[in-house]
């Protein structure tokens, strides 16, 4: 149906009213065009799904003989350039997309050091190459602690390996490069993994002697 404006109520389409309220921010401003195209697209897809369901309802109820006849019944409400909600949304979508494509956005990254490129502002937050190095160093330490303490359980097991070969196309459940028989140099890896699994079931007070045995 079409929503005709009156002198007392100019914005009478509830879908467009919802879009306006949905785009309203807590500061009292509305979202920019780049943040509006997504909600409009989702509403248009929802309208298409409603129309598709209505087509099946008309066919199942015997009102229309086939789906094409049912579509022709509701086509005026889902086509552009007609006076309907869908056409209004599409017009807003084209307008917002045009603004987004023709407007150059402000940069998110501003480099302070234009010689060595080691410091920058990202959305107002200062970053430097030294900070990134500290982050990577901290992640490496956490991974090593996780591997040594929680995975290896404190056991100092040396695994001699050669060239690792991995079949990236193998999608079988349980596949691992350890099970590949094309890696003869990693035989020690395949034999020590089961012993490590068995050691995880040994009580903690017995692990020290077992660790000495492995050494």
C-alpha positions in Angstrom: 0.0 0.0 0.0 1.0 3.6 -0.4 1.3 6.0 2.5 -0.1 9.4 1.5 1.1 12.4 3.5 -1.4 14.8 5.0 -1.2 18.3 6.3 -0.9 17.1 9.9 1.5 14.2 9.2 4.0 14.6 6.4 6.1 11.6 7.3 3.5 8.8 7.5 5.4 5.8 6.1 6.3 3.7 9.2 9.3 2.1 7.5 10.9 5.4 6.7 10.1 6.6 10.2 11.9 3.5 11.6 14.9 4.2 9.3 15.1 7.7 10.6 14.9 6.6 14.3 17.4 3.8 13.6 19.9 6.2 12.1 19.6 8.6 15.1 22.6 8.7 17.4 22.7 9.4 21.1 24.3 12.8 20.4 21.2 13.8 18.4 22.9 13.5 15.0 22.0 11.1 12.2 24.4 8.6 10.8 26.3 9.5 7.7 25.6 8.0 4.2 28.2 5.3 4.6 26.5 4.0 7.7 23.0 4.2 6.2 23.3 2.1 3.1 23.6 -1.2 5.1 20.3 -0.8 7.0 18.5 0.2 3.9 19.8 -2.8 2.0 18.7 -5.1 4.8 15.2 -3.6 4.9 14.8 -4.0 1.1 15.9 -7.7 1.3 13.3 -8.2 4.1 10.6 -6.6 1.9 11.6 -9.0 -1.0 11.3 -12.0 1.4 7.8 -10.8 2.5 6.7 -10.5 -1.1 8.1 -14.0 -1.9 6.1 -15.4 1.1 3.0 -13.6 -0.1 3.4 -15.2 -3.6 3.3 -18.7 -2.0 0.3 -17.7 0.1 -1.6 -16.6 -2.9 -0.7 -19.7 -4.8 -1.4 -22.1 -2.0 -4.7 -20.5 -1.2 -5.9 -20.8 -4.7 -6.3 -17.1 -5.2 -3.8 -17.1 -8.1 -3.2 -19.9 -10.6 0.6 -19.7 -10.7 3.5 -17.8 -9.2 3.7 -15.4 -12.1 0.1 -14.3 -11.7 0.7 -13.9 -7.9 3.8 -11.8 -8.6 1.8 -9.6 -11.0 -0.6 -9.0 -8.2 2.0 -7.6 -5.8 4.5 -6.2 -8.3 3.4 -2.6 -7.8 4.5 -2.8 -4.2 8.1 -4.1 -5.0 9.0 -2.1 -8.1 11.0 1.1 -8.3 9.5 4.3 -9.7 6.2 3.6 -8.1 4.6 5.3 -5.1 5.5 2.7 -2.5 7.9 2.1 0.4 10.3 0.0 -1.6 10.8 2.7 -4.2 11.4 5.3 -1.5 14.0 3.1 0.1 15.7 2.5 -3.2 15.8 6.2 -4.0 17.4 6.8 -0.6 19.9 4.0 -1.2 20.9 5.4 -4.6 21.3 8.9 -3.1 23.4 7.7 -0.2 25.6 5.5 -2.4 26.2 8.4 -4.7 27.3 10.6 -1.8 29.6 7.9 -0.5 31.2 7.2 -3.9 31.8 10.9 -4.6 33.0 12.0 -1.2 36.6 11.4 -0.1 36.6 10.2 3.5 38.9 11.6 6.1 42.0 9.4 6.7 42.1 7.0 9.6 45.9 6.9 9.6 48.2 9.9 9.9 51.9 9.3 9.9 54.0 11.5 12.1 57.4 10.3 11.0 57.5 11.0 7.2 61.1 9.8 6.9 61.3 6.4 8.6 57.6 5.8 8.9 57.8 4.5 12.5 55.1 6.4 14.3 51.5 7.2 13.4 48.0 8.1 14.7 45.3 5.6 14.1 41.8 7.2 14.7 43.5 9.5 17.2 45.4 6.8 19.0 49.2 7.1 18.9 51.2 4.0 17.7 54.8 3.4 17.1 57.0 0.6 15.7 58.5 0.1 19.1 55.0 -0.6 20.6 54.3 -3.1 17.8 57.6 -4.9 18.6 56.7 -5.0 22.3 53.3 -6.5 21.4 54.8 -9.2 19.3 57.5 -9.9 21.9 54.8 -10.3 24.6 52.7 -12.6 22.3 55.8 -14.8 21.7 56.5 -15.1 25.4 52.8 -16.1 26.0 52.9 -18.7 23.3 56.2 -20.2 24.6 54.8 -20.4 28.1 51.7 -22.0 26.9 53.6 -24.6 24.8 56.2 -25.4 27.5 53.9 -25.5 30.6 50.4 -26.6 29.3 51.2 -28.6 26.2 54.6 -30.1 26.9 53.8 -30.3 30.7 57.3 -29.2 31.5 59.0 -32.1 29.7 62.1 -31.2 27.8 61.7 -33.5 24.8 63.9 -32.9 21.8 62.4 -33.8 18.5 64.7 -34.1 15.5 63.0 -33.2 12.3 64.0 -32.7 8.7 62.0 -31.2 5.8 58.3 -31.1 6.7 55.9 -32.1 4.0 52.2 -31.3 4.3 49.4 -32.2 1.9 47.2 -29.1 1.9 44.5 -30.8 -0.2 43.9 -33.6 2.3 40.6 -32.8 4.0 40.1 -36.2 5.8 39.1 -35.9 9.5 42.1 -36.5 11.8 44.7 -35.8 9.1 48.0 -34.5 10.3 51.3 -33.9 8.6 52.8 -36.1 11.3 51.0 -39.2 9.8 52.5 -38.7 6.4 54.8 -41.5 5.5 56.7 -39.4 3.0 58.6 -37.8 5.9 61.1 -40.4 7.1 63.1 -37.9 9.0 60.2 -37.1 11.3 59.8 -40.7 12.5 61.0 -39.6 15.9 58.2 -37.1 16.0 55.6 -39.7 15.4 57.0 -42.0 18.0 57.5 -39.4 20.7 54.0 -37.9 20.5 52.2 -41.0 21.8 54.7 -41.2 24.7 54.0 -37.6 25.5 50.3 -38.4 25.5 50.8 -41.3 27.8 52.9 -39.2 30.1 50.0 -36.7 30.5 48.1 -39.4 32.3 50.9 -40.0 34.9 50.2 -38.4 38.3 52.1 -35.1 38.9 54.3 -36.5 41.7 55.6 -39.2 39.4 56.4 -36.9 36.4 59.8 -35.8 37.7 61.2 -39.3 37.6 59.5 -40.0 34.3 61.1 -36.8 32.9 64.5 -38.0 34.0 63.8 -41.3 32.3 63.1 -39.6 29.0 66.2 -37.5 29.3 
